[in-house]
Amino acid sequence: MRKKGLSAGFILFLFPLISYCQGSSAECKKSVLITETDSILQSQVDQDQIPGAVILIKKEGQVICEKAYGYAQKYDFNHNVLPAPEKMTSGHLFDIASLTKVIGTTTSVMLLVDRGLINVEDPVCKYIKAFGSPDKKEITIRNLLTHTAGLCEWYPLYYRASTSQECYRIIAELPLSFPVGAQRHYSDLGFDLLGEIIEVVSGMSLEEFMKVNIFQPLNMNHTCFNPLKNMCDAKIAATSAGNPYEKRMVYDSTLGFRVKNINPGQWNGWRTYILKGEVNDGNAWYANKGVSGAAGLFSTAEDLQKIVDMLMNNGMVGSKQFISPATVKLFLTKDKYDNGLGWMMDTSNSFMKNTPEGSFGHTGFTGTSITVIPQNKISIILLINRQNIGLLKNGEYYSTNSVRLQILNVVLKYL
């Protein structure tokens, strides 16, 4: 069995190169960075820890590394290796999972704030009347963006809903699990509600608003919901074999999710095939037809980079001001929980550990992540289709945290 880490031969090859580059040219350090990045990600593929990955590293407006590794799909539904696994390319679309929250929903809210149509301190009940109840009337848009609204951390909406409007109603009816504003508890439900607010204020569907106001102006031509319908010729990385982990979230009470008034057996619409172009997230797929404020977008590394570049340039895109610097600063200023609005800014997270003040990013359950280090003018987009390997024996998906941290440390060392 092949052991983890670098081979002895590779170390002997790499050592003189690293030694030579100490204090040497930027090009030499870039070469070592790419070599080490290759080693990290290729070894993960070779050891069958991940099927494949795409990485895009950029500094000061220049692409340092953009490469694909492994396979877009390696396994079928029965966990058999495909006779001819599909090779990964940098152009493959990924289910970006919770990166939807920042790429799509947070950017949409930023635009509405910038246009004076909403304020982050507005109470949610100004736009969603059901939130005028005594327990919810103090919840603000800021609370939704910062996961401090007190909403339950997760709920299988599809057990009781099959449309977005039914989802919104159920979320409004659910009792709060925590005091408003007192604690940060990451919850998809808050971003579902932000999607509703975007629709109420704009008069457009969430999908159309993002398309017209974000993706088209930024030439993000490979970003959309429901790519099988909207981008039928696209190459798409496969994710999970159905929704085995989410099913476990419903059935296995030891995971700690507060699922009240749900009998696990009352719904059985679980998918029984490899997901490829269908969003992995159950609430987005089963209850929201693939479109929600919390999950559902598919994109490429190059498209995601366009949002990152815009934020790194204080809202500028080329010669045009896409979002004002004031709004960018508002959303990328830490709160008392060390996070921004939508974006994570807590540098204790593995994907941005020990980065300088002002760094921000986010992760997605499927294996996606973005790390931005404005102080160093660096960004790292790492897309991994980890779920196609399947669940591990412990019932979890392989954690990519160590991979993200290794990549980050290499970038910080050589850039």
NORRA-V306011 format. One record per residue. N is the residue number from 1. RES is the residue in one small letter. SS is DSSP state (hx for helix, st for strand, lp for the rest). Layout:
# NORRA-V306011
n,res,ss
N,RES,SS
N,RES,SS
This chain:
# NORRA-V306011
n,res,ss
1,m,lp
2,r,lp
3,k,lp
4,k,lp
5,g,lp
6,l,lp
7,s,lp
8,a,hx
9,g,hx
10,f,hx
11,i,hx
12,l,hx
13,f,hx
14,l,hx
15,f,hx
16,p,hx
17,l,hx
18,i,hx
19,s,hx
20,y,hx
21,c,hx
22,q,lp
23,g,lp
24,s,lp
25,s,lp
26,a,hx
27,e,hx
28,c,hx
29,k,hx
30,k,hx
31,s,hx
32,v,hx
33,l,hx
34,i,hx
35,t,hx
36,e,hx
37,t,hx
38,d,hx
39,s,hx
40,i,hx
41,l,hx
42,q,hx
43,s,hx
44,q,hx
45,v,hx
46,d,hx
47,q,lp
48,d,lp
49,q,lp
50,i,lp
51,p,lp
52,g,st
53,a,st
54,v,st
55,i,st
56,l,st
57,i,st
58,k,st
59,k,st
60,e,lp
61,g,lp
62,q,st
63,v,st
64,i,st
65,c,st
66,e,st
67,k,st
68,a,st
69,y,st
70,g,st
71,y,st
72,a,st
73,q,st
74,k,st
75,y,st
76,d,lp
77,f,lp
78,n,lp
79,h,lp
80,n,lp
81,v,st
82,l,st
83,p,st
84,a,st
85,p,st
86,e,st
87,k,st
88,m,lp
89,t,lp
90,s,lp
91,g,lp
92,h,lp
93,l,st
94,f,st
95,d,st
96,i,lp
97,a,lp
98,s,lp
99,l,hx
100,t,hx
101,k,hx
102,v,hx
103,i,hx
104,g,hx
105,t,hx
106,t,hx
107,t,hx
108,s,hx
109,v,hx
110,m,hx
111,l,hx
112,l,hx
113,v,hx
114,d,hx
115,r,lp
116,g,lp
117,l,lp
118,i,lp
119,n,lp
120,v,lp
121,e,lp
122,d,lp
123,p,st
124,v,hx
125,c,hx
126,k,hx
127,y,lp
128,i,lp
129,k,hx
130,a,hx
131,f,hx
132,g,hx
133,s,lp
134,p,lp
135,d,lp
136,k,lp
137,k,lp
138,e,lp
139,i,lp
140,t,st
141,i,hx
142,r,hx
143,n,hx
144,l,hx
145,l,hx
146,t,lp
147,h,lp
148,t,lp
149,a,lp
150,g,lp
151,l,lp
152,c,lp
153,e,lp
154,w,lp
155,y,lp
156,p,lp
157,l,hx
158,y,hx
159,y,hx
160,r,lp
161,a,lp
162,s,lp
163,t,lp
164,s,hx
165,q,hx
166,e,hx
167,c,hx
168,y,hx
169,r,hx
170,i,hx
171,i,hx
172,a,hx
173,e,hx
174,l,lp
175,p,lp
176,l,lp
177,s,lp
178,f,lp
179,p,lp
180,v,lp
181,g,lp
182,a,lp
183,q,lp
184,r,lp
185,h,lp
186,y,lp
187,s,lp
188,d,hx
189,l,hx
190,g,hx
191,f,hx
192,d,hx
193,l,hx
194,l,hx
195,g,hx
196,e,hx
197,i,hx
198,i,hx
199,e,hx
200,v,hx
201,v,hx
202,s,hx
203,g,lp
204,m,lp
205,s,lp
206,l,hx
207,e,hx
208,e,hx
209,f,hx
210,m,hx
211,k,hx
212,v,hx
213,n,hx
214,i,hx
215,f,hx
216,q,lp
217,p,lp
218,l,lp
219,n,lp
220,m,lp
221,n,lp
222,h,lp
223,t,lp
224,c,st
225,f,st
226,n,lp
227,p,hx
228,l,hx
229,k,hx
230,n,hx
231,m,lp
232,c,lp
233,d,lp
234,a,lp
235,k,lp
236,i,st
237,a,lp
238,a,lp
239,t,lp
240,s,lp
241,a,st
242,g,lp
243,n,lp
244,p,hx
245,y,hx
246,e,hx
247,k,hx
248,r,hx
249,m,hx
250,v,hx
251,y,hx
252,d,lp
253,s,hx
254,t,hx
255,l,hx
256,g,lp
257,f,lp
258,r,lp
259,v,lp
260,k,lp
261,n,lp
262,i,lp
263,n,lp
264,p,hx
265,g,hx
266,q,hx
267,w,lp
268,n,lp
269,g,lp
270,w,lp
271,r,lp
272,t,lp
273,y,lp
274,i,st
275,l,lp
276,k,lp
277,g,lp
278,e,lp
279,v,lp
280,n,lp
281,d,lp
282,g,hx
283,n,hx
284,a,hx
285,w,hx
286,y,hx
287,a,hx
288,n,lp
289,k,lp
290,g,lp
291,v,lp
292,s,lp
293,g,lp
294,a,lp
295,a,lp
296,g,lp
297,l,st
298,f,st
299,s,st
300,t,lp
301,a,hx
302,e,hx
303,d,hx
304,l,hx
305,q,hx
306,k,hx
307,i,hx
308,v,hx
309,d,hx
310,m,hx
311,l,hx
312,m,hx
313,n,lp
314,n,lp
315,g,lp
316,m,st
317,v,st
318,g,lp
319,s,lp
320,k,st
321,q,st
322,f,lp
323,i,lp
324,s,lp
325,p,hx
326,a,hx
327,t,hx
328,v,hx
329,k,hx
330,l,hx
331,f,hx
332,l,lp
333,t,lp
334,k,lp
335,d,lp
336,k,lp
337,y,lp
338,d,lp
339,n,lp
340,g,lp
341,l,lp
342,g,lp
343,w,lp
344,m,st
345,m,lp
346,d,lp
347,t,lp
348,s,lp
349,n,lp
350,s,hx
351,f,hx
352,m,hx
353,k,lp
354,n,lp
355,t,lp
356,p,lp
357,e,lp
358,g,lp
359,s,lp
360,f,st
361,g,st
362,h,st
363,t,st
364,g,st
365,f,lp
366,t,lp
367,g,lp
368,t,st
369,s,st
370,i,st
371,t,st
372,v,st
373,i,st
374,p,hx
375,q,hx
376,n,hx
377,k,lp
378,i,st
379,s,st
380,i,st
381,i,st
382,l,st
383,l,st
384,i,st
385,n,lp
386,r,hx
387,q,hx
388,n,hx
389,i,hx
390,g,lp
391,l,lp
392,l,lp
393,k,lp
394,n,lp
395,g,lp
396,e,lp
397,y,lp
398,y,lp
399,s,lp
400,t,lp
401,n,hx
402,s,hx
403,v,hx
404,r,hx
405,l,hx
406,q,hx
407,i,hx
408,l,hx
409,n,hx
410,v,hx
411,v,hx
412,l,hx
413,k,hx
414,y,hx
415,l,lp
